[in-house]
Amino acid sequence: MAPINKPVTTKVNGIVMETNPEVLLKKRRRAEETRLEKQQQAAKKLQKQAKQKANKQAKGKFIRAETIVATTLATEREKERIKRINKVEHLKSQGKTDHLASTADYFLKVTENPDYDENSDEADNEELIQEKIKYNGEESLLFVLRIKGPVSVKIPHKPFTVLKLLRLEELNTGVFLKLNDKTFPLLKIISPYIVCGKPSLKSIRSLIQKRSTVMHKKDNIEGEEEEEKEVILNDNNIVEDKLGEYGIVCIDDIIHEISTLSEYFSHCNFFLQPFKLSREVSGFGAISKLKKLESKKKMKGLLSGLSNSGTAPVIQVDIDAFIEKLN
């Protein structure tokens, strides 16, 4: 009998071939798996050490009194805004709306002015056009994108809980949302930390085809299931395994379900992980810094309609333009 750690020579139809025994192949695969596990453990260890080092440096970091005061005041203003929204929604639920200025919900649609002239001094020459639109309660599709939010604010508990519920804990992540009477109050609570808008079919397709990831269990060599890992959605077999019972067997089916708000919208939406988009500007050079300042100024203009009122509208932007830049 030939030793198991060497290739076995066999003759098939007069052709001499070297084959590896199954035991040897399994041994190699196990060694490869062990090597990958050690690499992952080493990476986690380095991340942990870096985090501990950063925490240690943060403890000894000097914080100016002005910074503490600014953070406290900004956070208090944000908490007051949340209280006002909660009060308005509570009165609406009880039908006590006689003394409210308005019982309707509104969007403030902000779009760029195509006729804007930077060198013009005319009164009606504005870079952005703002239009207040009443929400009629109809269901529609929104794409919600997480942004930085107000300066110096520590996010209060309720907005943080809503962001966590919508899976928008990280900056520059986005999710699809079915807008209705129940989800609109949630948007009001987190309005300083998001931008939203109605995506076109082209944007939906582009996001799902380029940025979609899912949690998936892979079978290892011995046929045992591994832990769920985040993988890129580029295989229709994964879709069929997870959503086949609902008649959804490919990526195009997911695009259709989401774009049309069909019966299995929520199944498809939560099957997809939040979309991680790129930053609009990256780098540390002089040009990058200039672009960051311009981007910051533009974002400030888009969010100029934000208010601490309990009946303030939710900002709606041209989300297709955002997706095109960041996707």
DOGUDO-640902 format. One line per 3 residues: number of its first residue (from 1); their letters; for each residue z, x, y of C-alpha. Coordinates in nm, 3 decimals, always signed. Example, Ala and Ser with C-alpha at 12.3 -4.5 7.8 and 13.67 -1.06 7.14 Angstrom:
<recs>
1> as> +0.780 +1.230 -0.450  +0.714 +1.367 -0.106
</recs>
This chain:
<recs>
1> map> +0.000 +0.000 +0.000  -0.096 +0.136 +0.344  +0.189 +0.191 +0.593
4> ink> +0.227 -0.096 +0.842  +0.227 +0.128 +1.150  -0.130 +0.248 +1.096
7> pvt> -0.465 +0.064 +1.114  -0.602 -0.053 +0.780  -0.961 +0.043 +0.696
10> tkv> -1.164 -0.234 +0.535  -1.528 -0.267 +0.439  -1.709 -0.591 +0.532
13> ngi> -2.078 -0.632 +0.440  -2.115 -0.258 +0.414  -1.958 -0.199 +0.757
16> vme> -1.635 +0.002 +0.776  -1.385 -0.169 +1.011  -1.033 -0.080 +1.120
19> tnp> -0.792 -0.373 +1.151  -0.430 -0.385 +1.267  -0.175 -0.565 +1.047
22> evl> -0.009 -0.875 +1.196  +0.334 -0.706 +1.186  +0.206 -0.423 +1.404
25> lkk> +0.049 -0.666 +1.654  +0.376 -0.861 +1.681  +0.565 -0.537 +1.733
28> rrr> +0.335 -0.439 +2.019  +0.363 -0.782 +2.181  +0.743 -0.774 +2.160
31> aee> +0.742 -0.429 +2.319  +0.518 -0.560 +2.599  +0.748 -0.860 +2.655
34> trl> +1.053 -0.634 +2.662  +0.884 -0.407 +2.916  +0.800 -0.703 +3.143
37> ekq> +1.156 -0.842 +3.116  +1.300 -0.503 +3.215  +1.066 -0.489 +3.514
40> qqa> +1.177 -0.837 +3.625  +1.544 -0.746 +3.582  +1.493 -0.426 +3.784
43> akk> +1.320 -0.622 +4.062  +1.604 -0.878 +4.070  +1.859 -0.595 +4.084
46> lqk> +1.679 -0.435 +4.380  +1.666 -0.772 +4.561  +2.037 -0.824 +4.502
49> qak> +2.120 -0.476 +4.631  +1.903 -0.530 +4.940  +2.074 -0.865 +5.008
52> qka> +2.421 -0.709 +4.971  +2.321 -0.429 +5.207  +2.188 -0.678 +5.464
55> nkq> +2.509 -0.887 +5.442  +2.718 -0.573 +5.488  +2.521 -0.477 +5.799
58> akg> +2.542 -0.833 +5.935  +2.922 -0.830 +5.911  +2.945 -0.533 +6.142
61> kfi> +2.675 -0.656 +6.380  +2.781 -0.716 +6.740  +2.704 -1.067 +6.870
64> rae> +2.705 -1.127 +7.244  +2.920 -1.406 +7.385  +2.612 -1.558 +7.553
67> tiv> +2.443 -1.589 +7.212  +2.743 -1.772 +7.066  +2.755 -2.011 +7.364
70> att> +2.378 -2.081 +7.348  +2.393 -2.147 +6.972  +2.694 -2.379 +7.009
73> lat> +2.539 -2.582 +7.293  +2.200 -2.613 +7.121  +2.362 -2.722 +6.794
76> ere> +2.579 -2.980 +6.975  +2.270 -3.126 +7.145  +2.098 -3.153 +6.807
79> ker> +2.401 -3.327 +6.652  +2.405 -3.574 +6.942  +2.035 -3.649 +6.882
82> ikr> +2.107 -3.724 +6.515  +2.393 -3.959 +6.613  +2.164 -4.154 +6.845
85> ink> +1.897 -4.195 +6.578  +2.158 -4.307 +6.323  +2.299 -4.560 +6.571
88> veh> +1.954 -4.708 +6.646  +1.863 -4.734 +6.277  +2.201 -4.892 +6.196
91> lks> +2.154 -5.156 +6.469  +1.802 -5.227 +6.343  +1.929 -5.280 +5.989
94> qgk> +2.187 -5.532 +6.118  +1.938 -5.708 +6.347  +2.138 -5.626 +6.661
97> tdh> +1.844 -5.514 +6.872  +1.892 -5.723 +7.189  +2.009 -5.437 +7.409
100> las> +1.769 -5.174 +7.271  +1.486 -5.063 +7.500  +1.242 -5.075 +7.208
103> tad> +1.266 -5.173 +6.843  +0.924 -5.034 +6.746  +0.851 -4.692 +6.600
106> yfl> +0.595 -4.471 +6.769  +0.383 -4.163 +6.710  +0.298 -3.931 +6.998
109> kvt> -0.050 -3.808 +6.910  -0.119 -3.467 +7.065  -0.476 -3.333 +7.066
112> enp> -0.656 -3.053 +7.246  -0.868 -3.152 +7.545  -1.230 -3.049 +7.473
115> dyd> -1.312 -3.056 +7.848  -1.020 -2.832 +7.949  -1.116 -2.563 +8.200
118> ens> -0.866 -2.280 +8.240  -0.993 -2.190 +8.587  -0.997 -2.545 +8.724
121> dea> -0.728 -2.676 +8.963  -0.799 -3.047 +8.917  -0.501 -3.276 +8.855
124> dne> -0.647 -3.436 +8.542  -0.743 -3.101 +8.388  -0.484 -3.083 +8.109
127> eli> -0.503 -2.861 +7.803  -0.345 -3.124 +7.574  -0.397 -3.500 +7.560
130> qek> -0.093 -3.712 +7.465  -0.134 -4.066 +7.335  +0.152 -4.293 +7.230
133> iky> +0.062 -4.498 +6.922  +0.274 -4.780 +6.779  +0.338 -4.757 +6.405
136> nge> +0.238 -5.087 +6.246  +0.419 -5.035 +5.914  +0.107 -4.975 +5.704
139> esl> +0.123 -4.714 +5.430  -0.075 -4.400 +5.502  -0.092 -4.038 +5.389
142> lfv> +0.065 -3.760 +5.596  +0.077 -3.387 +5.548  +0.411 -3.253 +5.674
145> lri> +0.439 -2.884 +5.764  +0.770 -2.705 +5.822  +0.798 -2.503 +6.145
148> kgp> +1.074 -2.296 +6.302  +1.234 -2.565 +6.518  +1.445 -2.541 +6.837
151> vsv> +1.570 -2.200 +6.953  +1.930 -2.102 +6.862  +1.996 -2.425 +6.667
154> kip> +2.187 -2.419 +6.342  +2.038 -2.709 +6.148  +2.299 -2.988 +6.107
157> hkp> +2.381 -3.127 +5.764  +2.171 -3.444 +5.775  +1.839 -3.287 +5.882
160> ftv> +1.897 -3.007 +5.633  +1.952 -3.264 +5.355  +1.629 -3.446 +5.449
163> lkl> +1.434 -3.118 +5.456  +1.574 -3.034 +5.114  +1.483 -3.381 +4.984
166> lrl> +1.125 -3.334 +5.105  +1.121 -2.978 +4.961  +1.066 -2.822 +5.304
169> eel> +1.343 -2.561 +5.300  +1.110 -2.267 +5.373  +0.902 -2.209 +5.685
172> ntg> +0.525 -2.262 +5.662  +0.554 -2.484 +5.355  +0.394 -2.826 +5.347
175> vfl> +0.398 -3.141 +5.135  +0.212 -3.470 +5.118  +0.415 -3.775 +5.216
178> kln> +0.352 -4.147 +5.182  +0.435 -4.290 +5.524  +0.606 -4.631 +5.522
181> dkt> +0.902 -4.810 +5.682  +1.148 -4.614 +5.465  +1.010 -4.265 +5.529
184> fpl> +0.952 -4.301 +5.906  +1.327 -4.275 +5.991  +1.340 -3.954 +5.787
187> lki> +1.059 -3.808 +5.999  +1.252 -3.900 +6.315  +1.555 -3.706 +6.191
190> isp> +1.361 -3.387 +6.113  +1.099 -3.416 +6.391  +1.195 -3.088 +6.571
193> yiv> +1.144 -2.891 +6.248  +0.804 -3.027 +6.141  +0.453 -3.107 +6.253
196> cgk> +0.262 -3.380 +6.073  -0.073 -3.551 +6.074  -0.323 -3.745 +5.867
199> psl> -0.526 -3.501 +5.652  -0.894 -3.548 +5.573  -1.027 -3.545 +5.217
202> ksi> -1.173 -3.199 +5.285  -0.827 -3.064 +5.380  -0.662 -3.226 +5.076
205> rsl> -0.920 -3.074 +4.844  -0.895 -2.735 +5.012  -0.514 -2.726 +4.984
208> iqk> -0.502 -2.830 +4.620  -0.782 -2.598 +4.510  -0.654 -2.292 +4.702
211> rst> -0.276 -2.326 +4.726  -0.152 -2.554 +4.447  +0.114 -2.421 +4.211
214> vmh> +0.314 -2.601 +3.940  +0.614 -2.538 +3.717  +0.490 -2.480 +3.364
217> kkd> +0.638 -2.372 +3.030  +0.432 -2.126 +2.828  +0.469 -2.078 +2.454
220> nie> +0.550 -1.719 +2.361  +0.408 -1.530 +2.061  +0.660 -1.674 +1.816
223> gee> +0.577 -2.032 +1.921  +0.901 -2.082 +2.118  +0.899 -2.233 +2.467
226> eee> +0.992 -2.004 +2.755  +1.165 -2.108 +3.077  +0.957 -2.294 +3.336
229> kev> +0.774 -2.061 +3.571  +0.570 -2.126 +3.883  +0.202 -2.074 +3.800
232> iln> -0.122 -2.125 +3.991  -0.289 -2.455 +3.902  -0.629 -2.338 +3.778
235> dnn> -0.633 -2.497 +3.433  -0.706 -2.865 +3.361  -0.514 -2.835 +3.031
238> ive> -0.188 -2.803 +3.229  -0.273 -3.122 +3.420  -0.353 -3.308 +3.098
241> dkl> -0.030 -3.191 +2.931  +0.187 -3.312 +3.220  -0.001 -3.617 +3.352
244> gey> -0.231 -3.716 +3.066  -0.019 -4.021 +2.982  -0.112 -4.166 +3.325
247> giv> -0.485 -4.106 +3.273  -0.488 -3.796 +3.498  -0.662 -3.514 +3.313
250> cid> -0.801 -3.278 +3.578  -0.748 -3.142 +3.929  -1.007 -3.382 +4.076
253> dii> -0.798 -3.674 +3.943  -0.496 -3.539 +4.133  -0.703 -3.511 +4.453
256> hei> -0.816 -3.873 +4.409  -0.463 -4.004 +4.341  -0.321 -3.831 +4.649
259> stl> -0.604 -3.909 +4.891  -0.608 -4.281 +4.799  -0.228 -4.325 +4.764
262> sey> -0.286 -4.465 +4.416  -0.032 -4.591 +4.165  +0.064 -4.246 +4.038
265> fsh> +0.079 -4.074 +4.378  +0.445 -3.976 +4.343  +0.389 -3.833 +3.992
268> cnf> +0.107 -3.611 +4.119  +0.290 -3.517 +4.439  +0.606 -3.400 +4.264
271> flq> +0.403 -3.228 +3.991  +0.268 -2.999 +4.266  +0.506 -2.748 +4.424
274> pfk> +0.523 -2.733 +4.807  +0.216 -2.560 +4.950  +0.302 -2.214 +5.083
277> lsr> +0.071 -2.147 +5.375  +0.004 -1.820 +5.556  +0.141 -1.728 +5.896
280> evs> -0.100 -1.783 +6.182  -0.042 -1.430 +6.317  +0.089 -1.129 +6.128
283> gfg> +0.136 -0.761 +6.208  +0.333 -0.557 +6.462  +0.057 -0.414 +6.682
286> ais> +0.002 -0.489 +7.051  -0.276 -0.740 +6.981  -0.063 -0.916 +6.718
289> klk> +0.226 -0.944 +6.965  -0.008 -1.092 +7.225  -0.142 -1.343 +6.974
292> kle> +0.214 -1.436 +6.874  +0.300 -1.508 +7.238  -0.013 -1.722 +7.277
295> skk> +0.068 -1.908 +6.953  +0.428 -1.964 +7.066  +0.308 -2.099 +7.402
298> kmk> +0.062 -2.333 +7.230  +0.328 -2.463 +6.989  +0.565 -2.521 +7.281
301> gll> +0.295 -2.731 +7.446  +0.239 -2.935 +7.129  +0.611 -3.008 +7.098
304> sgl> +0.669 -3.077 +7.468  +0.695 -3.449 +7.389  +1.010 -3.402 +7.180
307> sns> +1.311 -3.592 +7.310  +1.679 -3.634 +7.222  +1.647 -4.011 +7.253
310> gta> +1.726 -4.229 +6.952  +1.391 -4.406 +6.995  +1.183 -4.092 +7.055
313> pvi> +0.836 -4.088 +6.894  +0.735 -3.853 +6.611  +0.483 -3.586 +6.712
316> qvd> +0.147 -3.622 +6.534  -0.103 -3.334 +6.561  -0.451 -3.249 +6.438
319> ida> -0.324 -3.134 +6.099  -0.673 -3.048 +5.976  -0.692 -2.772 +6.239
322> fie> -0.351 -2.639 +6.127  -0.456 -2.637 +5.762  -0.783 -2.462 +5.844
325> kln> -0.596 -2.183 +6.026  -0.314 -2.133 +5.776  -0.482 -2.207 +5.441
</recs>
